Amino acid sequence: MNVTALATPAPERRLALVPAVVERLVQAGHEVRLPRGYGEPLRLADAEYERAGAIVDDDAASTADLVLVMAPPAVEALTSLRPEAIVAGFLDPFFQHDLVRALAERGLRSLCVELMPRTTIAQKMDALSSQASLAGYAAVLLAAERIDKAFPMMTTPAGTIAPARVFVIGVGVAGLQAIATAKRLGARVDAYDTRPVVEEQVRSLGGRFVTFDVGETGQTEGGYARELTAEQLERQREQMAKVVAGADVVITTAQVFGRRAPRLLGAREIDGMRPGSVVVDLAASSGGNVEGSVAGEEVVTTGGVRIIGSHPMPAKVARDASLMYANNLFHLVTHAFDDGVLRGPDDDPIVDGVLLTADGVVRSEAVRTALEGSTP
């Protein structure tokens, strides 16, 4: 099978293929062709890819059977693809409506990693989880750099420095990694999630699980947090304000699959924080958990609180993030294709889950619903 990857548009620095994974694809019998300068975001020379077995070819996309992407491609980029080509990677289907429509209208098949089933066999292909883990790690390091105090407790001849207080909202993959990283840096960590089932995981990492009375909550069959009602969100904000006010760092990670991120912190809660405090909003690119956060920007409030809107946070550690993502794609290719032919969705639950478009239609009911509610 002829495999290529589209160049990564700035400011994204992550790549869909790195030399180590190119070598594995070639060993598996695939031909890998990449455009000249593909590795520049990570300062990877064409020669490194060639040593791994890739062929440098500026027209690679026009002959490819499989096109790997790190970020959703521009609609215009689809015009150069063969009708039989398959596009695989992050496609952001609930927000990139024009792209999804274009994929369907052109009859292109697409494998959307955001739709990966949350099953044991799919874990090694779960790109959302691998990137979220790195996002939680990078968020804490960024907060530690931006805040004006030390993270660990220090006892010195000049006095004792109290540890920084970190509050993590949302205990998914990103939240758990944020808790673990903040604890390793010596901070005191509180964490909250609408799913009480994660309390044991928080405690196992050395954090304190905070509980708020917001009524009945829970999680979906896929393990995602259920969306709260407007009344529940308001009750949550009221109870959360006291914990937020005592924190030096707040990291929000709450997202609802297929929906805009819930607003967890408003101006009232932010204004209650001490000057010099830092808020990192990991959901900024999908609507934001924090009022005033802007994806890709840092905003300082009149009260001196720094709000960081991550986009994309895993790119802070782009080299490792690229390796993890490329490995996810390698395992997807190995599983989903048999001798260069995509397995049928009726025969394989993973292919059935990730196959977003095929035969001119959008297969995901959830994505179709999102498209119906938007203007073409």
TAWOPE-V688698 format. One record per residue. N is the residue number from 0. RES is the residue in one small letter. SS is DSSP state (h for helix, s for strand, l for the rest). NEAR is the number of other C-alpha atoms within 10 Angstrom. D_CENTER is the distance of its C-alpha to the mean C-alpha in Angstrom with 2 decimals. Layout:
# TAWOPE-V688698
N_RES_SS_NEAR_D_CENTER ; N_RES_SS_NEAR_D_CENTER
This chain:
# TAWOPE-V688698
0_m_l_17_28.30 ; 1_n_s_17_27.54 ; 2_v_s_23_23.90 ; 3_t_s_30_22.43 ; 4_a_s_24_19.24 ; 5_l_l_22_18.98 ; 6_a_l_23_18.92 ; 7_t_l_20_15.82 ; 8_p_l_15_16.64 ; 9_a_l_8_16.75 ; 10_p_l_11_15.22 ; 11_e_l_17_12.48 ; 12_r_l_22_13.81 ; 13_r_l_29_11.85 ; 14_l_l_28_13.94 ; 15_a_l_30_14.01 ; 16_l_l_28_17.22 ; 17_v_l_23_18.79 ; 18_p_h_22_22.51 ; 19_a_h_15_22.29 ; 20_v_h_21_20.51 ; 21_v_h_26_22.82 ; 22_e_h_18_25.68 ; 23_r_h_15_24.55 ; 24_l_h_23_24.30 ; 25_v_h_16_27.73 ; 26_q_h_12_29.19 ; 27_a_l_13_28.04 ; 28_g_l_12_30.17 ; 29_h_l_18_27.84 ; 30_e_s_18_28.68 ; 31_v_s_26_25.96 ; 32_r_s_24_26.61 ; 33_l_s_25_24.58 ; 34_p_l_18_25.46 ; 35_r_l_16_27.23 ; 36_g_l_15_25.16 ; 37_y_h_23_21.87 ; 38_g_h_24_21.00 ; 39_e_h_14_22.04 ; 40_p_h_19_18.69 ; 41_l_h_14_18.94 ; 42_r_l_10_22.74 ; 43_l_l_15_23.19 ; 44_a_l_15_26.52 ; 45_d_h_20_27.49 ; 46_a_h_15_29.97 ; 47_e_h_14_27.38 ; 48_y_h_24_25.94 ; 49_e_h_17_29.54 ; 50_r_h_12_30.48 ; 51_a_l_20_27.73 ; 52_g_l_21_29.39 ; 53_a_l_23_27.63 ; 54_i_s_19_29.83 ; 55_v_s_19_29.22 ; 56_d_l_13_29.83 ; 57_d_l_13_29.05 ; 58_d_l_14_29.73 ; 59_a_h_23_27.43 ; 60_a_h_26_25.46 ; 61_s_h_16_28.75 ; 62_t_h_17_29.79 ; 63_a_l_25_26.59 ; 64_d_l_21_26.30 ; 65_l_s_24_22.54 ; 66_v_s_22_20.24 ; 67_l_s_25_16.84 ; 68_v_s_22_14.26 ; 69_m_l_24_11.19 ; 70_a_l_18_10.79 ; 71_p_l_20_12.85 ; 72_p_l_20_16.42 ; 73_a_l_13_19.12 ; 74_v_h_14_21.53 ; 75_e_h_9_24.28 ; 76_a_h_10_22.76 ; 77_l_h_19_23.50 ; 78_t_h_13_27.20 ; 79_s_h_13_27.67 ; 80_l_l_20_26.40 ; 81_r_l_16_28.90 ; 82_p_l_14_29.19 ; 83_e_l_14_28.67 ; 84_a_l_21_25.43 ; 85_i_s_23_22.21 ; 86_v_s_29_18.84 ; 87_a_s_25_15.86 ; 88_g_s_26_12.15 ; 89_f_l_21_9.32 ; 90_l_l_24_11.72 ; 91_d_l_19_10.25 ; 92_p_l_24_13.52 ; 93_f_l_19_13.91 ; 94_f_l_17_14.06 ; 95_q_l_15_15.20 ; 96_h_h_20_18.51 ; 97_d_h_15_20.71 ; 98_l_h_19_18.79 ; 99_v_h_25_18.99 ; 100_r_h_20_22.64 ; 101_a_h_18_23.40 ; 102_l_h_24_22.11 ; 103_a_h_19_24.32 ; 104_e_h_15_27.23 ; 105_r_l_19_27.39 ; 106_g_l_19_27.39 ; 107_l_l_23_24.50 ; 108_r_s_24_22.74 ; 109_s_s_24_18.96 ; 110_l_s_24_16.61 ; 111_c_s_21_13.28 ; 112_v_h_24_10.79 ; 113_e_h_21_9.02 ; 114_l_h_25_12.58 ; 115_m_l_22_13.01 ; 116_p_l_19_15.50 ; 117_r_l_17_14.92 ; 118_t_l_12_18.04 ; 119_t_l_8_19.35 ; 120_i_l_11_20.08 ; 121_a_l_17_16.60 ; 122_q_h_16_14.91 ; 123_k_h_18_15.34 ; 124_m_h_25_13.66 ; 125_d_l_25_10.58 ; 126_a_h_25_7.84 ; 127_l_h_18_5.16 ; 128_s_h_18_7.23 ; 129_s_h_20_8.02 ; 130_q_h_22_5.03 ; 131_a_h_23_4.77 ; 132_s_h_20_8.44 ; 133_l_h_23_8.73 ; 134_a_h_27_7.10 ; 135_g_h_29_9.75 ; 136_y_h_23_12.29 ; 137_a_h_22_12.04 ; 138_a_h_29_12.25 ; 139_v_h_25_15.45 ; 140_l_h_15_16.94 ; 141_l_h_15_16.49 ; 142_a_h_24_18.13 ; 143_a_h_20_20.83 ; 144_e_h_13_21.60 ; 145_r_h_16_21.92 ; 146_i_l_19_23.88 ; 147_d_l_13_27.65 ; 148_k_l_15_28.40 ; 149_a_l_16_27.95 ; 150_f_l_25_25.61 ; 151_p_l_18_28.13 ; 152_m_l_15_31.57 ; 153_m_s_12_34.26 ; 154_t_s_10_37.98 ; 155_t_s_8_40.07 ; 156_p_l_5_43.73 ; 157_a_l_6_42.76 ; 158_g_s_8_41.10 ; 159_t_s_10_38.07 ; 160_i_s_14_34.61 ; 161_a_l_15_32.66 ; 162_p_l_18_29.10 ; 163_a_l_22_26.24 ; 164_r_s_21_25.00 ; 165_v_s_29_21.26 ; 166_f_s_30_20.06 ; 167_v_s_32_16.63 ; 168_i_s_25_15.99 ; 169_g_l_21_13.90 ; 170_v_l_25_14.24 ; 171_g_l_22_11.46 ; 172_v_h_18_9.89 ; 173_a_h_27_8.60 ; 174_g_h_29_11.99 ; 175_l_h_24_14.01 ; 176_q_h_22_13.03 ; 177_a_h_32_13.78 ; 178_i_h_31_17.04 ; 179_a_h_20_18.00 ; 180_t_h_20_17.52 ; 181_a_h_31_19.41 ; 182_k_h_19_22.11 ; 183_r_h_14_22.55 ; 184_l_l_18_23.17 ; 185_g_l_16_25.79 ; 186_a_l_25_24.48 ; 187_r_s_22_25.50 ; 188_v_s_27_22.48 ; 189_d_s_22_22.47 ; 190_a_s_27_19.74 ; 191_y_s_22_19.68 ; 192_d_l_24_18.23 ; 193_t_l_24_19.99 ; 194_r_l_19_20.16 ; 195_p_h_14_23.12 ; 196_v_h_11_22.44 ; 197_v_h_17_19.93 ; 198_e_h_18_22.73 ; 199_e_h_13_23.93 ; 200_q_h_13_20.65 ; 201_v_h_23_20.62 ; 202_r_h_15_24.27 ; 203_s_h_10_23.88 ; 204_l_l_17_21.76 ; 205_g_l_17_24.45 ; 206_g_l_24_22.98 ; 207_r_s_18_24.92 ; 208_f_s_20_23.70 ; 209_v_l_17_24.74 ; 210_t_l_16_26.00 ; 211_f_l_14_26.68 ; 212_d_l_11_28.87 ; 213_v_l_17_27.11 ; 214_g_l_12_28.70 ; 215_e_l_10_27.41 ; 216_t_l_16_23.70 ; 217_g_l_16_21.90 ; 218_q_s_14_19.14 ; 219_t_l_10_18.87 ; 220_e_l_9_19.98 ; 221_g_l_10_16.43 ; 222_g_l_11_15.88 ; 223_y_l_16_14.00 ; 224_a_s_21_15.84 ; 225_r_l_17_18.48 ; 226_e_l_20_18.67 ; 227_l_l_18_21.42 ; 228_t_l_13_24.37 ; 229_a_h_11_25.28 ; 230_e_h_10_27.98 ; 231_q_h_16_25.78 ; 232_l_h_16_23.32 ; 233_e_h_16_26.42 ; 234_r_h_15_27.84 ; 235_q_h_20_24.64 ; 236_r_h_19_24.64 ; 237_e_h_14_28.33 ; 238_q_h_14_28.03 ; 239_m_h_19_24.94 ; 240_a_h_18_26.76 ; 241_k_h_13_28.92 ; 242_v_h_18_26.20 ; 243_v_h_26_24.27 ; 244_a_h_17_27.60 ; 245_g_l_16_28.16 ; 246_a_l_22_24.85 ; 247_d_l_26_24.53 ; 248_v_s_30_20.72 ; 249_v_s_28_18.49 ; 250_i_s_29_14.74 ; 251_t_s_29_13.26 ; 252_t_l_28_10.14 ; 253_a_l_27_11.68 ; 254_q_l_24_10.32 ; 255_v_l_15_12.53 ; 256_f_l_17_11.58 ; 257_g_l_16_13.02 ; 258_r_l_13_14.22 ; 259_r_l_17_13.95 ; 260_a_l_21_12.83 ; 261_p_l_20_16.06 ; 262_r_l_18_18.09 ; 263_l_l_18_18.80 ; 264_l_s_24_20.63 ; 265_g_l_14_23.26 ; 266_a_h_11_25.65 ; 267_r_h_12_27.98 ; 268_e_h_19_25.69 ; 269_i_h_25_24.59 ; 270_d_h_17_28.28 ; 271_g_l_17_29.15 ; 272_m_l_24_27.28 ; 273_r_l_16_29.30 ; 274_p_l_17_29.42 ; 275_g_l_18_27.26 ; 276_s_l_24_24.53 ; 277_v_s_28_20.86 ; 278_v_s_33_18.09 ; 279_v_s_27_14.42 ; 280_d_s_29_12.44 ; 281_l_l_30_8.68 ; 282_a_l_28_9.00 ; 283_a_h_27_11.19 ; 284_s_h_18_9.82 ; 285_s_h_19_10.36 ; 286_g_l_18_13.74 ; 287_g_l_26_13.49 ; 288_n_l_27_14.77 ; 289_v_s_27_17.39 ; 290_e_l_18_20.30 ; 291_g_l_19_20.69 ; 292_s_l_25_17.18 ; 293_v_l_20_16.49 ; 294_a_l_19_13.29 ; 295_g_l_14_14.02 ; 296_e_l_12_17.20 ; 297_e_s_16_19.01 ; 298_v_s_15_21.64 ; 299_v_s_17_24.55 ; 300_t_l_15_26.35 ; 301_t_l_9_30.14 ; 302_g_l_14_30.07 ; 303_g_l_16_28.37 ; 304_v_l_22_24.92 ; 305_r_s_23_22.10 ; 306_i_s_25_19.00 ; 307_i_s_27_16.00 ; 308_g_s_25_13.48 ; 309_s_l_25_10.39 ; 310_h_l_21_9.40 ; 311_p_l_20_7.62 ; 312_m_h_25_8.01 ; 313_p_h_25_7.34 ; 314_a_h_21_10.09 ; 315_k_h_21_12.39 ; 316_v_h_15_12.83 ; 317_a_h_20_12.55 ; 318_r_h_18_15.24 ; 319_d_h_15_13.89 ; 320_a_h_25_10.32 ; 321_s_h_22_12.35 ; 322_l_h_19_14.56 ; 323_m_h_23_12.13 ; 324_y_h_28_10.64 ; 325_a_h_27_14.30 ; 326_n_h_24_15.45 ; 327_n_h_23_13.24 ; 328_l_h_25_14.78 ; 329_f_h_21_18.14 ; 330_h_h_17_18.26 ; 331_l_h_24_17.41 ; 332_v_h_17_20.20 ; 333_t_h_13_22.52 ; 334_h_h_17_22.16 ; 335_a_h_22_22.14 ; 336_f_s_14_24.95 ; 337_d_s_10_28.51 ; 338_d_l_12_30.62 ; 339_g_l_15_28.50 ; 340_v_s_10_28.61 ; 341_l_s_14_25.71 ; 342_r_l_17_26.52 ; 343_g_l_14_27.49 ; 344_p_l_14_25.26 ; 345_d_l_9_28.35 ; 346_d_l_9_28.53 ; 347_d_l_12_25.01 ; 348_p_h_17_22.64 ; 349_i_h_23_19.50 ; 350_v_h_23_20.71 ; 351_d_h_20_21.70 ; 352_g_h_19_18.24 ; 353_v_h_23_16.31 ; 354_l_s_24_19.25 ; 355_l_s_29_18.40 ; 356_t_s_25_21.53 ; 357_a_s_18_24.84 ; 358_d_l_13_28.46 ; 359_g_l_15_27.74 ; 360_v_s_18_26.02 ; 361_v_s_22_22.63 ; 362_r_l_17_22.59 ; 363_s_l_17_19.96 ; 364_e_h_10_21.93 ; 365_a_h_13_19.07 ; 366_v_h_19_18.11 ; 367_r_h_18_21.86 ; 368_t_h_11_22.29 ; 369_a_h_16_19.73 ; 370_l_h_20_21.58 ; 371_e_h_10_24.89 ; 372_g_l_8_24.07 ; 373_s_l_10_23.32 ; 374_t_l_7_25.88 ; 375_p_l_8_26.13
